[in-house]
Amino acid sequence: MNTSLEYNTQRAHLKLREYGRNVQNLVAHLKTIKDQEERNKKAATLVELMKLINPDLGNDNETDQKVWDDLHIISNFELEIEGPFPKPDPSVLDRKPERLKYYSNEIKFRHYGRSVELLIDQAIAMKDPKEKEGAVVAIGRLMKSFFQTWNKEAIEDEQILKNIKKLSKDQLDINIETVKELGLFDSDKKPSGRRSSNNNKGRRNNQGGKGRRNNNQGGGRSNNRRRN
């Protein structure tokens, strides 16, 4: 039994590697079909197969045109078919990909990062005053934790609020005395107001207990008098 091995160096160069050699062979077969109508139908079937091979491409009109263009590229622009899109010009192969857009403006506070600036923009757009104030508290807490991560020294709440106002162009603000009293910018500290209310409850309970003991003592004396 005679077998022949075909090495990659002996095969035709792959035009578009993402579709593989089998698709390229099918495109080569398409060019040999003489009947125009049959060639059109099989080209449409092949396009659907190419979309299945690359499901990440999506499913919209731009994706369809890209796959049809890829079909022509694989065929060296030699495939004569009547598709839903015109045959692309070979010059598309010389086009360079578009450059990614980067932010041109510099980050004002690098230790906070750009994510904080984006959160501030979202907070500015909030219409509900309570939601906006809650967003300021969350941002301040996040900024303080970021600062303490990258710096050994502590930062005062006044400085955090000053930075928030600067980044928001004075569109975000909060009562600094309330922030300091309740520890709103401290992620590991409970608001002091809650602790004081719990202490007051404890005092009231203790006072109530004392009152009941006094009543019991008073009741005991009156009972003793009755027995005498």
Number of C-alpha atoms within 10 A of each C-alpha: 2 3 5 5 6 8 7 8 7 8 9 10 11 14 16 14 11 11 19 13 16 9 21 20 14 14 20 16 12 20 15 10 13 9 8 11 12 12 20 17 13 16 22 17 11 19 19 14 13 19 18 13 14 12 9 9 14 12 10 8 8 10 14 18 18 14 18 23 20 19 25 20 20 20 20 13 15 12 19 14 20 15 13 10 11 11 19 16 11 12 7 10 9 7 8 7 6 6 6 6 6 6 7 6 6 8 12 13 13 9 15 17 13 14 9 19 18 11 14 21 15 12 21 17 10 13 9 10 9 10 12 20 17 15 19 24 20 16 21 23 19 17 21 21 18 15 18 13 11 10 11 8 8 9 13 11 20 13 11 20 24 15 17 23 17 13 17 16 10 12 14 20 15 15 9 13 11 12 18 16 11 16 19 22 24 19 13 10 10 12 17 13 13 11 12 11 11 11 12 12 12 12 12 12 12 12 12 12 12 12 12 12 12 12 12 12 12 11 11 11 12 12 11 9 8 7 7 6
